[in-house]
Amino acid sequence: MSRFDVDKFIRHVDDHGDRVRAFAADPAGYVATWLARGAASSPRPCPDGGTLTEAERVALETEDWETLYVMGAHPYVLFHLVVAVDLVRGPTPWPEFVEWYRGFVTPHGRPDFAT
């Protein structure tokens, strides 16, 4: 996993409400646009684009939070994006949200999320 680019993507989306809303409305489209900006950028690094492995792209497009966690996405930034997307879509009551999130991260312990 290219943890840096995954964490960069997550942080970029979560950094602004319009980006969270755009991602929540069309995750696959948002990921494609982010990748296109990264591919078109010269010289690198691109502040609002980047590269992802196929597995990372699919996990982000499908909002497979558990896979991202297991692959090593930083747990703090991942949690904040998941909360932000949930809020945009009509928030799950907090106790239920916490139990849902805890349910898929707890079995995996603390993955190595060092970059």
N, C-alpha and C positions, 0 to 999 in steps of 0.2 A: 504494500500500500504506500502510495505517495502521501503520507500523512500531512505534509505541509500543504499540498494543494487541496486536499479534502477539507482540512481545517480552515484554509484560506477561503474556500467556497462558502463554507458554513458561516464564517464570520462576516463575509461580504453580504450574504443574504440577510443575516440577522441584524446587520448594522443600520438598516433603514426600513421603516414600515412599508414603503412602496415596494421594496424588493421582496419582503416577506409575502405581501399580498400577491405579487406577480408569481412568485415561486409556488405559493399555495394554489393559485388558479391553474397553473400549467407547469408542473415540475419538469417534465421532459423538455418542454420548449425552453424553459429558463436555463436548464443545464446545457442544452444545445447552443444557446446564445452565448453563454459564458465560455464554453469551449471554443466557439468560433472567434470570440474576441481574443482569447489566449493564442489561438493559432495564427491570427492575423497580426499580432503584436511583434514589432521588431524595433528596437532590441527588447529582450525580455529583462526583467519580469514585467508582466502586465498586471496592474493593480486590480482590474475588474474582469480578469479572465485567467485561464490556466489550462492545465492538462490533467486528465484523469485516466486511470486504467479502465478497461471495459467493466470490471466488477464494480469499481467505484461509481462509474457513470450510471450503471443499472441500479445500484443501491440508492443513489440520490434521486434518480428519475422515479423510482417506485416507492420512495420514502421508506426504505427498508432500514429503519433506525437501528434495529438489532444487529444487522450485518455491519453497518457502519461502526457501531460500538465495538463489535468483536474484531473488526479490522484495525481498530486503533484510533478512530476519530477521538479527538480530545473530549472527554466526558463532560466538561463544563460547557464548552461551546456547543456541543451536540444537544445537550439538555435545553439550552436556551433557544436553539432553533426549533426544537420539537414543541416547546411551550409556545413560541411565537406563532407557529403554524396552527396549533390547536386554537389559539385565541382568535385568529383570523377566521377560522371555520366555524366558530360558535363554541365557546370554551366548554370543555368537559369540567364538571365540578372538581375542584382541587383534590379532595381525597381520592376520588376515582382515578384522576389523571396520575397521581403519584403512584397508586397501586398498579396501574397499567404499565407505567414506565419501569417501575421497580421489577415488575414481573419478567420483563425481557432482559434487563441488565444484570440482575442479581445472580442468575445461574452462571454467568461468565466471569464473575469476580472482577478483578481489576486488570484489564488487558494492558499490554505495554503500549502507551500512547506517546512515548518519546519520539521526537522528530529526528 
